[in-house]
Amino acid sequence: MKNNVLRQLIINYIFVILLIVLSMLLFMGVIDFANHVLAGNLVKDKYNAQMVVDRDFDIDLLSEIASVNGGIYFVSEELQVEHLRGIDPFKTRTFDTQSWTKFLTESQKGGVPYNINVSYSNLKRGWVIVVFPTSLRIEFGIVRNLNYVSVDREAVWSAIAAASIALILFISLSVFLLSKFTSYQFIRPLKTLKSAVSQIKEGHYDHRVEMSASKEFTDVAELFNQMAAQVESKQQKLISSEQHRQQLILDISHDLRNPLSVILGCSSLLKSPELTSEQSFKYASMIENHGLRAKDLIDQLFDLSRLQSVDFRLSLTEVEVFEWLRKRIATQIGVFEQGGYDYQVLISEERLIKSVDVFWLERVIFNLLDNTMRHNHPPLTIMIESYQDENAWVICISDDGIGVDPEMLEGIFDRYVSPSGGSGLGLAIAKKAVEAHGGSIRCINREKQGCTFEIRLP
């Protein structure tokens, strides 16, 4: 990969250099063409010093030159300067031999912002100077004498060849080093990304890319990290789902072992021809009761599995919660009275609207009431209280029964933790359902006797 990138960068840089050279040649050609087009059409070409000399300093000619922003000077052989007409850019009125020679020499050099033309007048015994300001001038070129051969020709050509070779070597070395450096800037982050992809491929989904590079590469690295996080999250969900599936199978096999043993035993006994009708009814009732118990265990296990699933979502509905709770408790009054339990209901008369999943919240309330009645015997008073404080909607289900062993309070909502040795799934389901609503649930032993299950929902 490194050699391929380096080779491509070298090709790209050579192409850019060639393009620059071609552009410069084209520019020089355009400028040369423009010079040929303009030649003879500029004022500096229409009016020159020789024309002034030939027309013997004609006043009309001088005025015409001045009208097109030109200037005319006369320099005598004594090197005295007379400004005849037009612009006066030089200001000097006398030369010495050295300054006059310097003026004549530099007037023909490039970089002077004036077009200066000089011609000698035999009649006036002096020099005429015509000056025009330069609008814009780009000067470059190579000069070669085709009429005579210089003795320095071979030395000059050798110097030019040596300079050209040195320039080519310098450009080649610069292109190579620049390509090398640029390719490193590309290859280093690409290798980092390649290594990260290999890590993900091998199952290391927690791997993340850290690099110091240009913004484009860091943006790609950030997107890669986001993708890796999503892959890791999905993988964890898959692992969690598989663990829940395996746990569900273990739970079903564990909880169904006893009911199935009873059902199978009673079924075997029912085959005996010596059984009385009373014995047959007894065994049939045992089969029915343990069958219902097995069904209840399976239902609870599946409900708990649903709540623990990563894909579980509540079906929220806006409800006037105090009125809804009153109606749910009203359905249990007959159960309380039939079981011989006293009850007290203290539910706020306020109007409070909440978004809740009524199915799962009803399941929480009924599980807690069922748990209270299963673990206590009459006489027993069940108290249901509900109100709103500053932070939450509160539901309290209390009793004056035997309470909970303090050593079991911490794990009371875990599966298979039950004071009476039951499955404990009802309280586990209640806790998961409350937490799915963003709330909390706890069990508190009361000061005198009994306990309180407190639910707080936001």
Secondary structure, DSSP 4 states (H G I P E B T S, - for coil): -HHHHHHHHHHHHHHHHHHHHHHHHHHHHHHHHHHHHHTTTSHHHHS-HHHHHHTTS-HHHHHHHHHTT-EEEEEETT-BEEEEEE--SS---B--HHHHHHHHHHTTSTT-SEEEEEEEETTTTEEEEEEEE-S----------SSS--TTHHHHHHHHHHHHHHHHHHHHHHHHHHHHHHHHHHHHHHHHHHHHHHHHHTT-TT--------HHHHHHHHHHHHHHHHHHHHHHHHHHHHHHHHHHHHHHHHHHHHHHHHHHHHHHHHT-TT--HHHHHHHHHHHHHHHHHHHHHHHHHHHHHHHHSTT-----EEEEHHHHHHHHHHTTHHHHHHHT-EEEEEE--S--EEEE-HHHHHHHHHHHHHHHHHS--SS-EEEEEEEE-SS-EEEEEEESSS---HHHHTTTTSTT--TTSS--HHHHHHHHHHHHTT-EEEEEE-SSS-EEEEEEE-
